């Protein structure tokens, strides 16, 4: 009889511990989903794949904000500025009514955490170099983190989306305060 009681107590304790661990894991998953976004990542092979990327919250107080990603065609129709309360953060200061940022649900006060950017480079096959060739221009599109970057550099990255030969919408990763 005592053995059965001990066995039942042990099973109860194991069940309680299992529930506690599962709750903790669910809480961690929830926080990860709140502070991450799926964005296109340029791999070394030149292939672009969609991956989940984690971001540390910039707003004070855990749970007061979340990360969202969205796409908007150019021109975006928004004015950016440096956030005065968060050093190194870029803030959405204005949205043009009816612009693509407005249509994509960008909000005044959102922090711009990352955006697609394009960079032109010359690609030259070895045989062309040996023959004196200069190569051909190729545009690479990649995600650019705006955290702690100079404002002018961020503006250049935003504007570089015009160089995309495919004319794809820009990807924006925003941190938004919860209502």
C-alpha positions in Angstrom: 0.0 0.0 0.0 2.8 2.4 0.9 4.6 1.6 -2.3 1.4 2.5 -4.3 1.1 5.8 -2.5 4.7 6.6 -3.1 4.4 5.6 -6.8 1.3 7.9 -7.2 3.1 10.8 -5.5 6.1 10.3 -7.8 3.8 10.2 -10.9 2.0 13.3 -9.8 5.3 15.1 -9.2 6.7 14.0 -12.6 3.5 15.2 -14.3 3.6 18.6 -12.5 7.3 19.0 -13.5 6.6 18.0 -17.1 3.7 20.6 -17.3 6.0 23.3 -15.8 8.8 22.5 -18.4 6.2 22.5 -21.2 4.8 25.9 -20.1 8.3 27.4 -19.9 9.1 26.1 -23.4 5.8 27.5 -24.8 6.6 30.9 -23.2 10.1 30.9 -24.8 8.5 30.0 -28.2 6.0 32.8 -27.8 8.7 35.3 -27.0 10.7 34.1 -30.0 7.8 34.4 -32.3 7.1 38.0 -31.0 10.7 39.1 -31.7 11.4 37.4 -35.0 10.4 37.6 -38.6 10.7 35.6 -41.7 12.7 37.5 -44.3 14.6 36.8 -47.5 18.3 35.9 -46.8 20.9 36.0 -49.6 23.2 32.9 -49.3 26.8 32.7 -50.5 25.6 30.6 -53.5 23.6 33.6 -54.7 20.3 31.9 -53.8 17.7 33.7 -51.7 15.8 31.7 -49.1 13.2 32.7 -46.5 14.4 32.3 -43.0 13.3 33.3 -39.5 15.6 36.0 -38.0 15.6 36.9 -34.3 15.7 40.6 -33.2 16.4 41.9 -29.7 13.7 44.3 -28.5 14.7 47.9 -28.6 11.7 49.3 -26.7 12.0 49.1 -22.9 9.9 46.6 -21.1 9.6 43.0 -22.4 6.3 42.3 -24.0 5.5 45.9 -24.9 6.5 45.5 -28.6 6.7 42.9 -31.4 8.5 42.4 -34.7 6.6 42.4 -37.9 7.8 42.0 -41.5 5.9 43.3 -44.6 6.5 44.2 -48.2 5.7 47.5 -49.9 6.3 48.6 -53.5 8.4 51.7 -54.2 8.0 54.6 -53.6 7.3 53.8 -50.0 5.8 57.2 -49.0 7.2 57.5 -45.5 9.6 59.8 -43.7 12.3 58.4 -41.5 14.1 60.0 -38.6 16.4 59.1 -35.7 14.5 58.1 -32.6 15.4 60.5 -29.8 14.7 58.1 -26.9 16.5 55.0 -28.3 20.1 55.7 -29.5 20.9 54.1 -32.9 17.2 53.5 -33.8 15.5 54.6 -36.9 11.8 55.7 -36.5 8.9 56.2 -38.9 8.1 59.9 -38.5 5.4 60.3 -41.1 3.3 58.2 -43.5 2.0 59.6 -46.8 -1.8 58.9 -46.9 -2.5 56.5 -49.7 1.2 55.6 -50.2 2.5 52.1 -50.3 3.8 52.2 -46.7 0.3 53.3 -45.6 -1.3 50.5 -47.7 1.2 48.0 -46.2 0.1 49.0 -42.6 3.3 50.8 -41.6 2.5 53.0 -38.6 4.0 56.3 -37.4 6.3 55.4 -34.4 7.3 52.0 -35.8 11.1 51.3 -35.6 12.7 50.3 -38.8 14.9 47.3 -37.8 15.9 46.0 -41.3 15.1 46.6 -44.9 16.1 45.0 -48.2 19.0 46.8 -50.0 20.6 46.4 -53.4 24.3 46.6 -54.2 25.9 46.7 -57.6 29.0 44.6 -58.2 31.0 43.6 -61.2 31.1 39.8 -61.9 33.9 38.7 -64.1 34.4 35.1 -65.2 38.1 34.1 -65.1 38.2 33.6 -68.8 37.1 37.2 -69.4 39.8 38.5 -67.0 42.4 36.6 -68.9 41.2 38.1 -72.2 41.2 41.7 -70.7 37.4 41.9 -70.1 35.9 44.1 -67.4 33.0 41.9 -66.5 29.3 42.6 -66.2 27.4 44.4 -63.5 25.2 42.3 -61.2 22.8 43.6 -58.6 22.6 41.7 -55.3 19.6 42.2 -53.0 20.0 41.4 -49.3 18.5 42.3 -45.9 20.2 45.3 -44.3 20.0 45.8 -40.5 19.4 49.4 -39.6 20.3 49.0 -35.9 23.1 51.5 -34.8 23.8 52.5 -38.4 24.3 56.1 -39.4 21.1 57.7 -40.6 22.6 58.6 -44.0 23.6 55.0 -44.6 20.1 53.8 -43.8 18.7 56.3 -46.2 21.1 55.0 -48.9 20.0 51.4 -48.2 16.3 52.4 -48.5 16.9 54.2 -51.7 19.0 51.4 -53.2 15.8 49.3 -53.6 15.3 51.4 -56.8 18.3 49.5 -58.3 16.5 46.1 -58.1 16.4 45.0 -61.8 13.2 42.9 -61.0 11.4 45.9 -59.4 10.3 43.8 -56.4 8.7 45.3 -53.4 11.0 46.3 -50.5 10.9 44.1 -47.4 10.7 46.0 -44.1 11.2 44.6 -40.6 9.5 46.9 -38.0 9.3 46.9 -34.3 5.9 48.1 -33.2 4.7 49.0 -29.7 1.6 47.1 -28.6 -1.6 49.1 -28.2 
